[in-house]
Amino acid sequence: MLMTGARAIVECLRERGVDVIFGYPGGMILPLYDALVDETEIRQILVTHEQNAAHAADGYARATGKVGVCMATSGPGATNLVTGIATAFMDSIPVVAITGQVDTALLGRDAFQETDILDITMPVTKHNFKVKDARKLVPTIRQAFDIALSGRRGPVLVDVPRDIFFAEVDWRPQAVDEKLPAQPDADFKICAAEAAEEISHAERPAVIVGGGAISAGASEEIIAFVEKFNLPVVNTLMGIGAVPHSHPQNLGFAGMHGTKAANNVVAAADLVIAVGSRFGDRQTGNVAKYTRSKKFIHIDIDPAEIDKNIEGSLGLAGNMKVILKLLMRHEANKSRADWWRQIDTWREEYDYDYQVDRLTVPWAMNQVAKKTAGKSFAYATDVGQHQMWAALHLHVEQPRTWFTSGGLGTMGFGLPAAMGAQLAFGNSRRVISVSGDGGIKMTGNEFYTIARLKLPIISLIVNNTSLGMIRQLQKVFYRERFIACELDYPMDYVGYAQSFGIKAEAVSTQEDFAHALSEALDDTENPRVIVLNVWRSFVEPMIKGGANINEFVEFK
């Protein structure tokens, strides 16, 4: 079937089940927009900035497990996507970015808005393509989706010169084959048996669950695994939701900002089983201290992660659902009663009423957790102090309901990601976005799109008149020599939100926040904004008595 290249791309997107695209037009991508004019199956979302298009596609992908799609024009349009693409790459999120490019005859001539987006994005994509031959357009688009979803997931960019959009191409429908994981061979089964034996013999084992577990859809297998072997489980920032917060064996968030119980368990363990975690530096701290007196079993889809950050692991690389089922074939013969008694001494309840005369973010996050318990909600965050408080105090019970920038740490991620997730969920689930006053200044312009589309996102803006995490680092490590972190010039965040037609309210007390949150939760049809005016300096720890990740805890 002969058609234009632009129409063929649309047909490929429909073939792959794409129902929404986020983007911003420009001259070189306009032929693809034109092909979407009469499209009824694919909704194009016009954002206010290309970075937000990439973040929204990312949020959509995290919420659904499908490929998120974004598009932009050449030059600045394409380069504005880069931060969002890098965010997806660091967190292994499947995104396909389609960029327009100058005509093939003009390539390399410094034409208006020509940029070598392939070389720019090479370090932050799984693969990227420039289509110079119209005959290769359809196979390339299909391959981009296959690469984004295969193995360790990630973003793929396809750069399309404008004349290729107009060229005549042959498109024929093609069934999309489900990629089944390879079956383990005999050697792999021997390694799995060895791992099961290590687990059986360990006195103080612990499981770390990372974002790879959510990408693999392995939550059920992980829960069955830890229950059968009676293992304590902690999660990384990206692994939140893989095991329900309420599960009695879940000790919560571990790492630099983690809980006392989670960090003490990992520090005192004699065997750590990592499932879909890359042992990032915010998880381990000093590697020599982190690895002292313990063995490691590392389960991951990507063989390159085995022994990359932690050497000497017993590595099981492949589909973790298959791997966990292999481990489950072996008998569990240890109750580890002494280990669990010690763990119970490390569990602590956070005192949310330690100072009731003022509003604090941990208290507010606890209120959100209480008011949304048992209901269909998801949570998106920016990056900073509020992100850590949200990770510690929200109660995430299901996978694909927690969206945050873990690897790249991208300020401004939260609001556009919440938008993408909300479009994915439709009316089935509502998204609560948590941002700081620094991050919201970066991408808060997306309130325009949220208001225009009437998306019922509840946006919490933590206003401490500073870049809180930067100020905290300067307080701890730079002798309180504060510079470039205090936002003393006042901004009316309520007026800002209202300028887009969104109902907004600023609160400074616990009572006012509780009332504003209840009103926002009751208004299920519209977006709402609540501005939390909190102290710039805080005296409370994020978790009372939290442990240092490099403190070795003796088991007694």
C-alpha positions as CSV (number, residue, x, y, z in Angstrom):
1,M,0.0,0.0,0.0
2,L,1.6,3.2,-1.2
3,M,1.4,6.4,1.0
4,T,3.5,9.3,2.2
5,G,6.2,8.7,4.8
6,A,4.3,10.8,7.3
7,R,1.1,8.7,6.9
8,A,3.2,5.5,7.1
9,I,4.6,6.6,10.5
10,V,1.1,7.1,11.7
11,E,0.1,3.6,10.6
12,C,3.1,2.2,12.3
13,L,2.1,4.0,15.5
14,R,-1.4,2.6,15.3
15,E,0.0,-0.8,14.6
16,R,1.9,-0.6,17.9
17,G,-1.1,0.5,19.9
18,V,0.0,4.1,20.4
19,D,-3.0,6.2,21.6
20,V,-1.3,9.4,22.6
21,I,1.7,11.4,21.4
22,F,3.2,14.4,23.2
23,G,4.9,17.1,21.2
24,Y,5.5,20.6,19.9
25,P,5.4,21.5,16.2
26,G,7.9,23.2,13.9
27,G,8.6,23.4,10.2
28,M,10.5,20.1,9.9
29,I,8.1,18.0,11.9
30,L,4.9,19.7,10.5
31,P,4.3,17.0,7.8
32,L,3.8,14.4,10.5
33,Y,1.5,16.7,12.4
34,D,-0.5,17.2,9.1
35,A,-0.9,13.4,8.9
36,L,-2.5,13.4,12.3
37,V,-5.2,16.0,11.4
38,D,-7.9,13.5,10.8
39,E,-6.6,10.8,13.1
40,T,-9.2,9.4,15.5
41,E,-7.2,6.6,17.3
42,I,-4.1,8.7,18.2
43,R,-4.5,11.8,20.4
44,Q,-1.8,14.4,19.9
45,I,-1.1,16.5,23.0
46,L,0.4,19.9,22.4
47,V,2.6,20.7,25.4
48,T,4.3,24.1,26.2
49,H,7.9,22.9,25.9
50,E,9.6,19.9,24.3
51,Q,11.3,18.8,27.5
52,N,7.8,18.4,29.0
53,A,6.8,16.3,26.0
54,A,9.6,13.9,26.8
55,H,8.8,13.8,30.5
56,A,5.1,13.3,29.7
57,A,5.9,10.4,27.4
58,D,8.1,9.0,30.2
59,G,5.3,9.3,32.7
60,Y,2.9,7.6,30.3
61,A,5.4,4.7,29.8
62,R,5.9,4.3,33.6
63,A,2.2,4.2,34.2
64,T,1.3,1.7,31.4
65,G,4.5,-0.3,30.7
66,K,4.0,0.6,27.0
67,V,6.2,2.8,24.9
68,G,5.7,6.5,25.4
69,V,6.0,8.6,22.3
70,C,7.1,12.2,21.8
71,M,8.0,14.4,18.8
72,A,9.7,17.7,18.1
73,T,11.1,19.6,15.2
74,S,14.7,20.0,14.3
75,G,17.3,22.1,16.0
76,P,16.1,23.6,19.3
77,G,13.0,21.4,19.3
78,A,15.2,18.3,19.2
79,T,17.7,19.6,21.7
80,N,15.0,20.5,24.1
81,L,14.0,16.8,24.2
82,V,17.5,15.8,25.4
83,T,17.0,16.2,29.2
84,G,13.8,14.2,29.1
85,I,15.4,11.5,26.9
86,A,18.3,11.3,29.4
87,T,15.9,11.0,32.3
88,A,14.2,8.0,30.6
89,F,17.6,6.4,29.7
90,M,18.9,6.6,33.3
91,D,15.7,5.0,34.6
92,S,15.3,2.4,31.8
93,I,12.0,3.7,30.5
94,P,10.8,2.8,27.0
95,V,10.3,6.0,25.0
96,V,10.4,6.6,21.2
97,A,11.2,10.2,20.2
98,I,10.6,11.2,16.6
99,T,12.3,14.4,15.5
100,G,12.0,16.3,12.2
101,Q,15.2,17.2,10.3
102,V,16.2,19.4,7.4
103,D,15.9,17.9,3.9
104,T,18.4,15.2,3.0
105,A,19.9,17.6,0.4
106,L,20.7,20.1,3.1
107,L,22.3,17.8,5.7
108,G,25.7,18.9,6.7
109,R,25.3,22.4,5.2
110,D,24.4,24.2,8.5
111,A,20.8,24.8,7.2
112,F,18.4,26.7,9.4
113,Q,17.7,24.7,12.6
114,E,19.9,21.9,11.5
115,T,21.4,20.0,14.5
116,D,23.2,16.7,14.6
117,I,20.8,15.2,17.1
118,L,22.2,11.7,16.6
119,D,25.6,12.5,18.0
120,I,24.0,14.7,20.8
121,T,21.7,11.8,22.0
122,M,24.0,8.9,21.4
123,P,25.1,8.6,25.1
124,V,21.5,8.8,26.4
125,T,19.6,6.5,24.0
126,K,19.6,2.7,23.6
127,H,19.9,3.4,19.9
128,N,19.1,6.2,17.5
129,F,18.5,6.4,13.7
130,K,18.6,9.0,10.9
131,V,16.4,7.9,8.0
132,K,17.9,9.0,4.7
133,D,16.3,6.4,2.5
134,A,12.4,6.4,2.4
135,R,12.4,2.6,1.9
136,K,13.9,2.2,5.4
137,L,11.4,4.4,7.1
138,V,8.8,1.8,8.1
139,P,11.3,-0.9,9.2
140,T,13.1,1.7,11.2
141,I,10.0,2.9,13.1
142,R,9.1,-0.7,13.9
143,Q,12.7,-1.5,15.0
144,A,12.7,1.6,17.3
145,F,9.7,0.2,19.2
146,D,11.3,-3.3,19.4
147,I,14.5,-1.9,20.8
148,A,12.7,0.3,23.3
149,L,10.9,-2.7,24.8
150,S,13.5,-5.4,24.5
151,G,15.8,-6.5,27.3
152,R,16.6,-3.6,29.5
153,R,14.2,-1.0,28.3
154,G,15.1,2.5,27.3
155,P,14.6,5.4,24.9
156,V,15.1,5.4,21.1
157,L,15.3,8.4,18.8
158,V,14.4,8.4,15.1
159,D,15.4,11.5,13.1
160,V,13.5,12.0,9.9
161,P,14.4,14.6,7.2
162,R,11.4,16.6,6.0
163,D,11.5,15.3,2.5
164,I,11.2,11.7,3.8
165,F,7.9,12.6,5.3
166,F,6.6,13.5,1.8
167,A,8.3,10.6,0.0
168,E,6.2,7.7,-1.3
169,V,6.7,4.5,0.7
170,D,5.2,1.1,0.8
171,W,3.4,0.2,4.0
172,R,1.9,-3.2,4.7
173,P,0.3,-4.3,8.0
174,Q,2.5,-6.5,10.2
175,A,1.5,-8.4,13.2
176,V,3.3,-7.4,16.4
177,D,4.9,-10.5,17.9
178,E,5.2,-10.7,21.6
179,K,8.9,-11.2,22.6
180,L,9.0,-14.2,24.9
181,P,12.0,-14.6,27.3
182,A,14.5,-17.2,26.4
183,Q,14.3,-20.4,28.4
184,P,17.2,-21.0,30.8
185,D,19.8,-23.5,29.8
186,A,21.4,-26.2,32.0
187,D,24.3,-24.0,33.1
188,F,21.9,-21.3,34.2
189,K,19.8,-23.8,36.2
190,I,23.0,-24.8,38.0
191,C,23.7,-21.1,38.9
192,A,20.1,-20.8,40.2
193,A,20.5,-23.9,42.3
194,E,23.7,-22.4,43.8
195,A,21.9,-19.2,44.5
196,A,19.0,-21.1,46.2
197,E,21.5,-22.9,48.4
198,E,23.2,-19.6,49.4
199,I,19.8,-18.3,50.4
200,S,19.0,-21.4,52.4
201,H,22.3,-21.3,54.3
202,A,22.2,-17.5,55.0
203,E,21.6,-16.5,58.6
204,R,20.8,-12.9,57.9
205,P,19.6,-12.5,54.2
206,A,17.9,-9.4,52.8
207,V,16.3,-8.5,49.5
208,I,16.7,-5.2,47.7
209,V,14.1,-4.5,45.0
210,G,14.8,-1.9,42.3
211,G,13.1,-0.3,39.4
212,G,14.0,-3.2,37.1
213,A,11.5,-5.4,39.1
214,I,8.7,-3.0,38.1
215,S,9.8,-2.9,34.4
216,A,9.7,-6.7,34.4
217,G,6.2,-6.9,36.0
218,A,7.7,-9.2,38.6
219,S,5.9,-8.0,41.7
220,E,3.9,-11.1,42.2
221,E,6.9,-13.3,41.9
222,I,8.9,-11.2,44.3
223,I,6.2,-11.3,46.9
224,A,5.9,-15.1,46.6
225,F,9.7,-15.4,46.8
226,V,10.2,-13.3,50.0
227,E,7.3,-15.0,51.6
228,K,8.5,-18.5,50.8
229,F,12.0,-17.9,52.1
230,N,10.9,-15.6,54.9
231,L,13.1,-12.7,53.7
232,P,13.0,-9.0,54.8
233,V,12.7,-6.8,51.7
234,V,13.7,-3.2,51.1
235,N,13.3,-1.0,48.0
236,T,15.4,1.5,46.2
237,L,13.8,4.9,45.2
238,M,12.9,3.4,41.8
239,G,11.6,0.1,43.4
240,I,8.9,1.7,45.5
241,G,5.6,0.0,44.8
242,A,7.1,-3.3,43.6
243,V,6.2,-4.8,47.1
244,P,3.2,-3.2,48.9
245,H,4.1,-0.7,51.6
246,S,1.8,-2.5,53.9
247,H,3.4,-5.9,53.4
248,P,4.7,-7.1,56.8
249,Q,8.1,-8.0,55.4
250,N,8.6,-4.7,53.6
251,L,11.0,-2.4,55.6
252,G,10.7,0.5,53.2
253,F,13.1,2.8,51.4
254,A,16.9,2.1,51.8
255,G,19.9,4.2,50.9
256,M,21.2,7.7,51.6
257,H,17.8,9.0,52.7
258,G,16.3,5.7,53.8
259,T,14.7,4.3,56.9
260,K,16.6,3.0,59.9
261,A,15.2,-0.5,59.6
262,A,15.9,-0.8,55.9
263,N,19.5,0.5,56.2
264,N,20.3,-1.5,59.3
265,V,19.0,-4.7,57.7
266,V,21.2,-4.3,54.6
267,A,24.2,-3.3,56.8
268,A,23.9,-6.3,59.0
269,A,22.9,-8.9,56.3
270,D,25.3,-11.7,55.5
271,L,23.6,-12.1,52.1
272,V,22.0,-9.4,49.9
273,I,19.8,-10.5,47.0
274,A,19.3,-7.6,44.6
275,V,16.4,-7.9,42.2
276,G,16.4,-5.3,39.4
277,S,18.7,-2.9,41.2
278,R,22.0,-1.5,39.8
279,F,23.6,-0.8,43.2
280,G,23.7,3.0,42.5
281,D,25.9,5.2,44.7
282,R,22.9,6.7,46.6
283,Q,22.1,3.1,47.6
284,T,25.5,1.9,48.6
285,G,27.6,4.9,49.7
286,N,31.1,3.7,50.3
287,V,31.3,0.5,48.4
288,A,34.1,-1.1,50.5
289,K,32.0,-0.6,53.7
290,Y,28.8,-1.5,52.0
291,T,30.1,-4.9,50.9
292,R,32.0,-5.8,54.1
293,S,31.1,-9.2,55.6
294,K,28.4,-10.1,53.1
295,K,27.8,-12.0,49.9
296,F,25.6,-10.8,47.0
297,I,23.2,-12.4,44.5
298,H,22.4,-10.1,41.7
299,I,19.3,-10.7,39.5
300,D,19.0,-8.3,36.5
301,I,17.9,-8.3,32.9
302,D,21.1,-6.6,31.9
303,P,24.3,-8.7,32.1
304,A,26.4,-5.5,32.0
305,E,25.1,-4.6,35.5
306,I,26.5,-7.8,37.1
307,D,29.8,-6.9,38.8
308,K,29.7,-3.3,37.5
309,N,29.3,-1.6,40.9
310,I,29.5,-4.6,43.3
311,E,32.2,-7.1,42.4
312,G,32.0,-10.8,43.2
313,S,28.3,-11.2,42.9
314,L,26.6,-14.5,42.0
315,G,25.0,-13.1,38.9
316,L,21.7,-14.3,37.4
317,A,21.1,-12.2,34.2
318,G,17.8,-12.6,32.4
319,N,14.1,-12.4,32.8
320,M,13.6,-12.1,36.5
321,K,10.2,-13.6,36.5
322,V,11.7,-16.8,35.1
323,I,14.7,-16.6,37.5
324,L,12.5,-16.2,40.6
325,K,10.3,-19.1,39.6
326,L,13.5,-21.2,39.3
327,L,14.6,-20.2,42.8
328,M,11.1,-21.0,44.1
329,R,11.5,-24.7,43.1
330,H,13.9,-25.1,46.0
331,E,13.0,-25.7,49.6
332,A,13.1,-23.0,52.2
333,N,14.3,-24.5,55.5
334,K,15.1,-21.6,57.8
335,S,12.7,-19.7,60.0
336,R,15.4,-17.1,61.0
337,A,13.5,-16.2,64.2
338,D,16.5,-14.5,65.7
339,W,17.0,-12.4,62.6
340,W,13.4,-11.2,62.6
341,R,13.5,-10.4,66.3
342,Q,16.5,-8.2,65.7
343,I,14.8,-6.6,62.7
344,D,11.7,-5.8,64.8
345,T,13.9,-3.8,67.2
346,W,14.9,-1.5,64.3
347,R,11.3,-0.8,63.1
348,E,10.2,2.7,64.2
349,E,7.0,4.6,63.9
350,Y,7.5,8.1,62.8
351,D,6.2,10.7,65.2
352,Y,4.0,12.9,63.0
353,D,2.8,15.0,65.9
354,Y,6.2,15.9,67.3
355,Q,5.4,19.6,66.7
356,V,1.8,20.3,66.0
357,D,2.0,24.1,65.8
358,R,3.4,24.2,62.3
359,L,3.1,22.5,58.9
360,T,5.9,20.1,57.9
361,V,6.2,18.1,54.7
362,P,6.5,14.7,56.4
363,W,3.2,15.4,58.3
364,A,1.6,16.5,55.0
365,M,2.8,13.4,53.2
366,N,1.4,11.3,56.0
367,Q,-2.0,13.0,55.6
368,V,-1.9,12.3,51.8
369,A,-1.1,8.6,52.6
370,K,-4.0,8.4,55.0
371,K,-6.6,10.2,52.8
372,T,-5.7,8.1,49.7
373,A,-5.4,4.7,51.4
374,G,-7.3,2.0,49.6
375,K,-8.2,4.3,46.7
376,S,-6.9,4.6,43.2
377,F,-4.1,7.1,43.3
378,A,-0.7,7.5,41.9
379,Y,2.1,9.8,42.9
380,A,4.7,11.8,40.9
381,T,7.5,13.9,42.3
382,D,10.2,16.4,41.3
383,V,13.7,16.1,42.7
384,G,14.8,17.4,46.1
385,Q,13.9,17.2,49.8
386,H,10.2,16.8,49.0
387,Q,11.0,13.8,46.9
388,M,12.7,12.1,49.8
389,W,9.9,12.9,52.2
390,A,7.4,11.6,49.7
391,A,9.4,8.4,49.2
392,L,9.5,7.9,53.0
393,H,6.0,8.8,54.0
394,L,3.6,8.0,51.2
395,H,2.2,4.5,51.2
396,V,2.6,3.1,47.7
397,E,0.8,-0.3,47.4
398,Q,1.0,-1.1,43.7
399,P,3.6,-1.0,41.0
400,R,3.4,1.7,38.3
401,T,1.9,4.2,40.7
402,W,5.1,5.9,41.8
403,F,6.9,8.2,39.3
404,T,10.2,9.9,40.1
405,S,13.5,10.7,38.4
406,G,15.9,8.4,40.1
407,G,19.0,8.1,38.0
408,L,19.3,11.6,36.5
409,G,17.6,13.5,39.3
410,T,15.8,15.8,37.0
411,M,14.2,18.9,38.6
412,G,11.0,19.7,36.8
413,F,10.2,16.1,36.0
414,G,7.2,15.7,38.3
415,L,4.4,17.9,36.8
416,P,4.8,16.8,33.1
417,A,5.3,13.2,34.1
418,A,2.1,13.4,36.2
419,M,0.3,14.8,33.1
420,G,1.5,11.9,31.0
421,A,0.5,9.4,33.6
422,Q,-3.0,11.0,34.1
423,L,-3.6,10.8,30.4
424,A,-2.7,7.1,30.5
425,F,-5.0,6.4,33.5
426,G,-7.9,8.4,32.3
427,N,-10.7,8.2,34.9
428,S,-9.4,5.0,36.5
429,R,-6.8,6.6,38.7
430,R,-5.9,10.1,39.9
431,V,-2.4,11.5,40.1
432,I,-1.0,13.6,42.9
433,S,2.1,15.6,42.0
434,V,4.6,16.8,44.6
435,S,7.1,19.5,43.5
436,G,9.3,22.0,45.2
437,D,9.2,25.7,44.6
438,G,12.5,25.4,42.6
439,G,11.3,22.6,40.3
440,I,7.9,24.1,39.7
441,K,9.5,27.2,38.2
442,M,11.2,25.0,35.6
443,T,8.1,23.2,34.2
444,G,5.1,24.8,35.9
445,N,4.1,26.2,32.5
446,E,2.6,22.8,31.9
447,F,-0.3,23.9,34.2
448,Y,-1.5,25.5,31.0
449,T,-1.9,22.1,29.3
450,I,-3.3,20.5,32.4
451,A,-5.9,23.2,32.7
452,R,-6.7,23.1,29.0
453,L,-7.2,19.3,29.1
454,K,-9.0,19.6,32.4
455,L,-6.8,16.8,33.9
456,P,-7.8,16.2,37.6
457,I,-4.2,16.3,38.9
458,I,-3.7,17.5,42.5
459,S,-0.4,19.4,42.5
460,L,1.3,20.0,45.9
461,I,3.9,22.8,45.7
462,V,6.3,22.8,48.7
463,N,7.3,26.4,49.1
464,N,10.2,26.8,51.5
465,T,11.6,29.8,49.6
466,S,14.8,27.9,48.8
467,L,16.4,25.1,46.8
468,G,16.0,22.9,49.9
469,M,18.4,20.1,49.0
470,I,21.1,22.4,47.9
471,R,20.7,24.5,51.1
472,Q,20.8,21.3,53.2
473,L,24.1,20.2,51.5
474,Q,25.6,23.7,52.0
475,K,24.5,23.5,55.7
476,V,26.1,20.1,56.2
477,F,29.2,20.2,54.0
478,Y,29.9,23.9,53.3
479,R,29.8,25.4,56.8
480,E,26.4,27.1,56.1
481,R,28.0,29.3,53.4
482,F,24.7,29.6,51.6
483,I,24.8,30.8,48.0
484,A,22.5,30.5,45.0
485,C,19.9,28.5,47.0
486,E,17.6,31.0,48.7
487,L,14.6,32.2,46.7
488,D,13.9,35.4,48.7
489,Y,12.1,37.3,46.0
490,P,8.4,36.4,46.6
491,M,6.3,34.6,44.1
492,D,2.6,34.2,44.2
493,Y,2.2,30.5,43.4
494,V,-1.6,30.7,44.0
495,G,-1.9,33.5,41.5
496,Y,0.3,31.6,39.1
497,A,-1.9,28.6,39.1
498,Q,-5.1,30.7,39.0
499,S,-3.7,32.5,35.9
500,F,-4.2,29.1,34.1
501,G,-7.8,28.8,35.5
502,I,-6.8,26.3,38.2
503,K,-8.3,26.6,41.7
504,A,-5.4,27.1,44.1
505,E,-4.9,27.6,47.8
506,A,-1.9,28.4,50.0
507,V,-1.7,26.8,53.5
508,S,0.6,27.3,56.5
509,T,-1.0,25.2,59.2
510,Q,-1.8,21.5,59.6
511,E,-5.5,22.3,59.9
512,D,-5.5,24.4,56.7
513,F,-3.7,21.7,54.7
514,A,-6.0,18.9,55.9
515,H,-9.0,21.0,54.8
516,A,-7.5,22.0,51.4
517,L,-6.5,18.3,50.7
518,S,-10.0,17.1,51.5
519,E,-11.5,19.7,49.2
520,A,-9.1,18.8,46.4
521,L,-9.8,15.1,46.8
522,D,-13.6,15.7,46.6
523,D,-13.2,17.7,43.4
524,T,-12.7,14.8,41.0
525,E,-13.3,16.7,37.8
526,N,-10.7,19.4,37.9
527,P,-7.0,20.1,38.6
528,R,-6.2,21.6,42.0
529,V,-3.1,23.2,43.4
530,I,-2.1,23.4,47.1
531,V,0.9,25.5,48.1
532,L,2.5,24.4,51.3
533,N,4.3,27.4,52.9
534,V,6.8,25.7,55.2
535,W,10.0,26.7,57.1
536,R,13.2,27.1,55.1
537,S,15.2,25.4,57.8
538,F,14.0,22.1,59.4
539,V,15.1,20.6,62.6
540,E,13.4,17.3,62.4
541,P,15.1,14.3,60.8
542,M,13.3,12.7,57.8
543,I,13.1,9.5,59.9
544,K,13.7,9.6,63.6
545,G,17.0,7.9,64.3
546,G,17.7,7.1,60.7
547,A,20.9,5.0,60.1
548,N,23.8,5.9,58.0
549,I,24.1,3.6,55.0
550,N,27.8,3.0,55.7
551,E,27.4,2.2,59.4
552,F,28.0,-1.5,59.9
553,V,25.4,-2.8,62.3
554,E,26.5,-5.8,64.4
555,F,23.9,-8.5,64.8
556,K,23.5,-9.6,68.4
